[in-house]
Amino acid sequence: MRPRTHRRWRTPAPAGRPAAAPAPRHRSSRTTGSGRSRTCPATDPALVRRAVKAAALGNAMEWFDFGVYSYIAVTLGKVFFPSGNPTAQLLSTFGAFAAAFLVRPLGGMVFGPLGDRVGRQKVLAVTMIMMAAGTFAIGLIPSYATIGVWAPVLLLVARLVQGFSTGGEYAGATTFIAEYAPDRRRGFFGSWLEFGTLAGYIGGAGLVTLMTALLSDGDLMSWGWRIPFLIAGPMGIVGLYLRMRLEETPAFAAEVAKAETERPKVPLREMVTGQWRALLLCVGLVLVFNVTDYMLLSYMPSYLTSELKYDETHGLLVVLGVMALMMVVQPFAGALTDRVGRRPVIAAGCAGFLLLSVPALLLIREGSLLAVALGMGALGLLLVCFTASMPSALPALFPTRVRYGSLSIGFNVSVSLFGGTTPLVVTALIGATGDMMMPAYYMMAAAVVGGVAVWFTTESAGRPLPGSAPAVEQRR
């Protein structure tokens, strides 16, 4: 085979045709299997890191609110629903919390297609503003004792705003990072999105725990509960600043450049019927991801306290410790998906939950601190198989022109039907059957669904996103 030579001069352009401009420095050349040279966008590592920070902060703020609301629910019930019945207060508070899940699919159907039409960066800036405004507004609402029934009404409105904006947040953030990241490191960069999730949840729950320890019940009732929600204002301003500084993703910019005029609007029906197979896979993958996520991080604290009569403070500290462990492992697991693939890591998580859910729950039910920590830690490490893989695997299911919209619809429908309802369904199943092992059986069922979905999913590690050119990392 004749060695390849490189010329230091440029071939003159034919008469009447201007000379071709030199290739920009931020692009590199890759040869395809057919032997034809293909120009590939090279990603700037500094720009990718900025994109990851901006996207992860929004996810962190969403779960900061989730942690705060979950762990201060008893106080909120007394402030907004003073019925005199603690159970009714708590149910009313969580009813307002659950209402946000009902509007998430609506938010996805609005913000997703909009992100495919006007751009990811613009829509993510809007969702950041709405999320921050909704959370901040909760901290400003007067109590029931001050304005009566309008207090719970305003709380419900604020929660609906949060849920509506969240419907466009996760899918947009995963799309944003996936389209910025180089093909060979998409798993590593995507894993930082869930790192933000864990950091936000730990921050919210930890702050409530600290306030509960430092403030008297009277101070917490009168003004202390407002502090965590008011923190969302400055967080939102910082997040908005980071997102406004970013340019549009290279994949979306290339999609826009294909059209000489304004991009044609993609009908919502095409995002569903035209992507039905990918949507079913998305729903299945998100199902196992979110059922296990909500089971471990949301339901288990209540299970330890109400069902196993475990000390509330110890239970919370164990859960926070598990999340801290997951944060440490998260980036390494994301890098692993770039080396071995998304499918093997997701499949390992499904197999782990299928085989180990019962032993882990038996350890938790044993009751000692060590046994609870080991059981929860095992489930947490299995959950990392999903948190490290999904932010890069899910966007790769859809082509660029409908990625934001189709992913928003599939993700939010699955979360609303299966993820957000996990605590309620498991509690009802335990009440109906009296079987305390029901959480393990529910996770095993989710693992079967996830295993079927991953079986039919095409491996995406190290490959370009559908509809996008290959992306390589810029060398300095």
Stockholm file with secondary structure:
# STOCKHOLM 1.0

chainA/1-476         MRPRTHRRWRTPAPAGRPAAAPAPRHRSSRTTGSGRSRTCPATDPALVRRAVKAAALGNAMEWFDFGVYSYIAVTLGKVFFPSGNPTAQLLSTFGAFAAAFLVRPLGGMVFGPLGDRVGRQKVLAVTMIMMAAGTFAIGLIPSYATIGVWAPVLLLVARLVQGFSTGGEYAGATTFIAEYAPDRRRGFFGSWLEFGTLAGYIGGAGLVTLMTALLSDGDLMSWGWRIPFLIAGPMGIVGLYLRMRLEETPAFAAEVAKAETERPKVPLREMVTGQWRALLLCVGLVLVFNVTDYMLLSYMPSYLTSELKYDETHGLLVVLGVMALMMVVQPFAGALTDRVGRRPVIAAGCAGFLLLSVPALLLIREGSLLAVALGMGALGLLLVCFTASMPSALPALFPTRVRYGSLSIGFNVSVSLFGGTTPLVVTALIGATGDMMMPAYYMMAAAVVGGVAVWFTTESAGRPLPGSAPAVEQRR
#=GR chainA/1-476 SS CCCCCCCSSCCCCCTTSCCCCCCCTTEEEEECTTSCEEEEEEECHHHHHHHHHHHHHHHHHHHHHHHHHHHTHHHHHHHHCCCSCHHHHHHHHHHHHHHHHHHHHHHHHHHHHHHHHHCHHHHHHHHHHHHHHHHHHHTTCCCHHHHTTHHHHHHHHHHHHHHHHHTTHHHHHHHHHHHHSCGGGHHHHHHHHHHHHHHHHHHHHHHHHHHHHHSCHHHIIIIITHHHHHTHHHHHHHHHHHHHTSCCCHHHHHHHHHSSSSCCCCCHHHHHHTTHHHHHHHHHHHHHHHHHHHIIIIIHHHIIIIISCCCHHHHHHHHHHHHHHHHHHHHHHHHHHHHHCHHHHHHHHHHHHHHHHHHHHHHHHHCCHHHHHHHHHHHHHHHHHHHTTHHHHTGGGSCGGGHHHHHHHHHHHHIIIIITTHHHHHHHHHHHHCCTTHHHHHHHHHHHHHHHHHHTSCCCTTSCCTTSCCCEECCC
#=GC SS_cons         CCCCCCCSSCCCCCTTSCCCCCCCTTEEEEECTTSCEEEEEEECHHHHHHHHHHHHHHHHHHHHHHHHHHHTHHHHHHHHCCCSCHHHHHHHHHHHHHHHHHHHHHHHHHHHHHHHHHCHHHHHHHHHHHHHHHHHHHTTCCCHHHHTTHHHHHHHHHHHHHHHHHTTHHHHHHHHHHHHSCGGGHHHHHHHHHHHHHHHHHHHHHHHHHHHHHSCHHHIIIIITHHHHHTHHHHHHHHHHHHHTSCCCHHHHHHHHHSSSSCCCCCHHHHHHTTHHHHHHHHHHHHHHHHHHHIIIIIHHHIIIIISCCCHHHHHHHHHHHHHHHHHHHHHHHHHHHHHCHHHHHHHHHHHHHHHHHHHHHHHHHCCHHHHHHHHHHHHHHHHHHHTTHHHHTGGGSCGGGHHHHHHHHHHHHIIIIITTHHHHHHHHHHHHCCTTHHHHHHHHHHHHHHHHHHTSCCCTTSCCTTSCCCEECCC
//
